[in-house]
Amino acid sequence: MRVPMLDLVKKHAPIREQLADCLLEVLDSGRYINGPYVERFENALADYCGVPCALGVSSGSDALILGLMALGVKPGDEIITTPFTFFATVGAIARVGAKPVFVDVSPEDFNMNPALIEEKITQNTVGIIPVSLFGQTPDLDPILATAARNGLWVMEDAAQSIGARYKEKMSGAFGTMGTFSFFPAKNLGGLGDGGAILTHDEVLADKMRTLRNHGGKTLYFYEFIGGNFRLDALQAAILSVKLPHLLDWEAVRRTNAAFYQAELKDIEDITVPVEMPNRHHVYNQFSLRITNGQRDAYKKRLESEGIGHAIYYPLCLHQQGCFSYLGHAEGDFPIAEQMAQEVLAIPVFTDQPEVVVEALKKGPLS
């Protein structure tokens, strides 16, 4: 492939020696679960995000589940979120027995439309999970205001947006808690699964530390029914090496995004993503909107030119078979459904953006 969607081997090449050294250091330490490597990463992450508490966990999906468990979410509770996101957001709600309640998205940023939240609140609503999709937060102030007005908690799913900012405050640091994913393809990714959960609430953080270790603080004695949600020492050490490079990697993404925005903005059928006011976008994905039914033809063009691409996401969650019990029908969330028909992500962490532009300027391939 001429231009892969993401070349992790190439990304890691400049720090390969550091990564190899840290792998050997952990191997020789004999400390593979919890311990100093996890604590070191948690402290660095908390400092980076400007929060007092950061907990490393086993994945971004488990971060969501752990947060919901700590908040005491139970069957019958309702949680408001978006239908246009990765499965884990809504899957976590369902797995703790709660009901996902969807609101449609805004076409400008692909995120939850804050103006539609209030009408979805019932006596069973306990919280809101806004997703900061593709590396940009939603408009968080009205979401937080609606939550405060109705006595609801807010958990930001920031899996794709580490380093993003809303009014100069870091993504993940809003509301009651925020969650990250360190899946390898993320802007800050491990060499396997990993995640984190942030909070300003020390009491809540202490409860989550217990829950992530099966629910006990002392071996074989359990206060809660928890789970095995721990981040292993090896991934923590790797993430500690990579965290100081995050700003440099982000700069590559933002530079390429600006290039794409300038070069593609006048092409018929292509709408480029934009950075909304008061927000700092980190472009975990650069998802074009291909209008007028031309997405498949542009997808063919990229394939013919050997250029990586992806569709995030081809089918909204309210239309997935596993959520059919919610009773939704096609047309219930028209903007989200439209986005699913139009989005096409192109390589944004690449040293060949001009090759991508050249291919797209050739037009759709029928």
C-alpha positions, 0 to 999 in steps of 0.5 A: 500500500502506498499510503497506509491508514496508520504505520505504527512501525514507522511511528515507533521507529524514532523511539524504538530503543527507548521502548525496547529498554523499557520492556527489558526494565519491566521484565527484569523488575519482576513487577508485572501487575500494579506497582511503580510503573503503573503509579508512575504513568498514572501520575504523569497522566494526571499531571498532563490532564490537570486532574488530581486522579488518574487510574490506569485500567485494562482498556477504554471499554473497561474504563467505561464499565468501571466508571458506571459500576463506581457510580452505582448504575443499576438495571432500570437506570437510563443514560443518555448518549450518542448513537454515532460512536464505537460500540464500547460506549453503548455496550458498557451501558447495556452490560451494567443493566442500564438503558441507553437513550440516544440523542442525535448528533450535530453534522458539524462535529459528529458529536451529541447535539446538546439542544436535544438532551433535555427532551430525553430526560425522564425520572429514570435518567441518571447520567449523560455520556458525551463522546468526543468523537474523532478527536474533538469534544462536543460543545460541553458547557450546555451538556454540563449545564443540562446535567447540573440542572437535572441532578445528573452526572456526566462521564466524558468518553474521551477514548479518541481525544486525549490532548483535545481541549474545550475552552483550554481545559483538557478533554477527559477532565470534565464532569464527574469522570472521563475515560481514555483508550490506549488501543494501539491506533489511538493518538497515545496507544500502547502495544496492546490494550489499555485505558484510563479513567480520570476524576476530580473526586478522591472518594470516587477514585478510591472506590474505583481502585478497589473495584478494578482489583476485583472489589478488594483492597486486601488480598482475598477480602472483598468490599464490592463485586468488582472486576479485573480491570487493571492496567499491566505494568508493561503497558504502563511503562510503554505509555510512560515512554510515549506520553512525552511525544504526544504533542509532537505526534499531535502536531503532525496530525494538525498540520496534515489536517490543515493541509487537507482542509485547504486542498479539499474544501472546494471539491464537489461532494467532499466536506472536510471536518473543521475545528469548532470554536473554543475547541482544540482538535487532535484528529484521531481520525480525519473523517471526510463527509462524501455527499450525493451518494459518492462515498463508495466511488471515492472509496474505490478511488482510494483503493485503486491508488493504494491509499488506506481509508476507513469508515467510522462508522458504517451503521449507527448503534440504534440500528445494530442487531444487538440493540434491537430490543430498544425498539428504534427504527430507521429515521429515528436519528436522521443526522447520525444515520446520514453521517454513517452513509457519508463518512470516509476517513483518510490517513492523517498521521502520514508523511504523504498527505499530498499523495492522498490529495492527488488521488481525491482530486482525480474524483470518484471512480465508478 
